[in-house]
């Protein structure tokens, strides 16, 4: 039962990590730049930086959760 719960949590974390990474602006200002581009004209440039810092923080926490569930699943296999 615990294995099923951890597997579901692991899959959800995988999807969240993928989504958060895709929302971050890369060198070409990916999806996040397209969404926040219009908002910068109304709210100033600090709004875009604030969103990027939040996405970066969420990526870190999701990556930590992903690693923890990965290690936990390895121990459950033994």
C-alpha positions in Angstrom: 0.0 0.0 0.0 2.8 2.4 0.9 4.5 1.6 -2.4 1.5 2.7 -4.4 1.2 6.0 -2.5 4.9 6.8 -3.0 4.7 5.8 -6.7 1.7 8.2 -7.2 3.5 11.0 -5.3 6.7 10.3 -7.4 4.7 10.6 -10.7 3.0 13.8 -9.6 6.4 15.3 -8.7 7.8 14.3 -12.1 5.0 16.1 -13.8 5.4 19.2 -11.6 9.1 19.3 -12.2 8.6 19.2 -15.9 5.9 21.9 -15.8 8.0 24.3 -13.6 11.1 23.8 -15.7 9.2 24.6 -18.9 7.7 27.7 -17.3 11.1 29.2 -16.5 12.6 31.6 -19.0 15.7 30.3 -20.7 18.0 32.1 -23.0 15.2 32.6 -25.5 12.7 33.5 -22.7 10.5 30.4 -23.3 6.9 30.1 -22.2 7.4 32.3 -19.1 8.6 35.2 -21.2 5.6 35.0 -23.4 3.2 35.0 -20.5 5.0 37.6 -18.4 5.9 39.7 -21.3 2.6 41.5 -21.4 2.5 41.8 -17.6 5.8 43.6 -17.6 4.3 46.6 -19.4 1.7 47.0 -16.7 3.4 46.1 -13.5 7.1 46.9 -14.2 10.1 44.7 -14.7 10.4 43.6 -11.1 7.2 41.5 -11.5 8.9 39.3 -14.1 11.9 38.8 -11.8 9.7 37.9 -8.9 8.0 35.2 -10.9 11.3 33.8 -12.1 12.6 33.7 -8.5 9.5 31.9 -7.3 9.7 29.4 -10.2 13.4 28.8 -9.4 12.6 28.2 -5.7 9.7 25.8 -6.7 12.0 23.9 -9.0 14.5 23.4 -6.2 11.8 22.1 -3.8 10.3 19.8 -6.4 13.7 18.4 -7.3 14.4 17.7 -3.6 11.0 15.9 -3.3 11.8 14.0 -6.5 15.1 12.8 -5.1 13.6 11.8 -1.7 10.8 9.8 -3.3 13.4 8.2 -5.7 15.6 7.1 -2.8 12.5 5.9 -0.8 11.3 3.8 -3.7 14.8 2.2 -4.0 14.6 1.2 -0.4 11.1 -0.2 -0.8 12.3 -2.5 -3.6 14.8 -4.2 -1.3 
